[in-house]
Amino acid sequence: MKLDGHSSIKLNEMMVVILGLPGSGKGTQTRLISNELGIGCIGFSDLLRREVKKGTRMGAEIAGVLDDHKLAPTEIAVTLINACFSDSHLRNGFVLEGFPRNHDQALALDKLLQDRNLSINAVFYLEISMAEAVRRLSNRAICPNEECGQIFATHDALSVGCCDQCGTVLIRRPDDLPEIAMKRCELAKTSTEWLEQFYQTKLHRIRATDSPERVTCAILSRLTGVSTSN
């Protein structure tokens, strides 16, 4: 599925954002697109959890936000994302998952990138119903190995075994329980009008009820169009 081409924007130099409800497949698509384009990726929720594990003052503040199922403060979010740019894999292109979540965060991200002479090339919103999002969250297991992070569907927590990619024992996150999953989806299911207003033609809505492979193909097809139209 590797793509290449001769265009003014090379696919492996793109700045891509992937958004959607929890359970819409953002993490899976971020990894797949990152691998296809050969660029780095930033999982925003992973950044938050990593900071909490560090036990820093910022981590303690983030933990409180996560426990209340609220959005992370924009200043903290931008600080964490900015720190990622010390990674050389992100300097030419990246896929950012799960951020921004509102207009103020989009403005802050735009400013951060402008200061580095960068800009977002495309934003993808993965569309699924709230009921489907909760169902997916309630029936998934995750590889806790940060270098892997594979997500697996499971209908029984007792059947969760080991990751078939790295062998790490899979886990089920407490915030994927049905009642918590519903709260997370309700928080995320806000008006997306600001997306159209802010990103305009850069925004692409993708039906995420298809297989992960078909969703990836749809995203790559749109990216090819973006690269050849600039």
Sequence and secondary structure as in RCSB ss.txt:
>XXXX:A:sequence
MKLDGHSSIKLNEMMVVILGLPGSGKGTQTRLISNELGIGCIGFSDLLRREVKKGTRMGAEIAGVLDDHKLAPTE
IAVTLINACFSDSHLRNGFVLEGFPRNHDQALALDKLLQDRNLSINAVFYLEISMAEAVRRLSNRAICPNEECGQ
IFATHDALSVGCCDQCGTVLIRRPDDLPEIAMKRCELAKTSTEWLEQFYQTKLHRIRATDSPERVTCAILSRLTG
VSTSN
>XXXX:A:secstr
      SSS GGG EEEEEESTTSSHHHHHHHHHHHHT EEEEHHHHHHHHHHHT HHHHHHHHHHHTT    HH
HHHHHHHHHTTSGGGSS EEEES   SHHHHHHHHHHHHTTT    EEEEEE  HHHHHHHHHTEEE   TTT  
EEE S GGG  B TTT  B B  GGGSHHHHHHHHHHH S  HHHHHHHGGGEEEEE SS HHHHHHHHHHHHHH
HHHT 
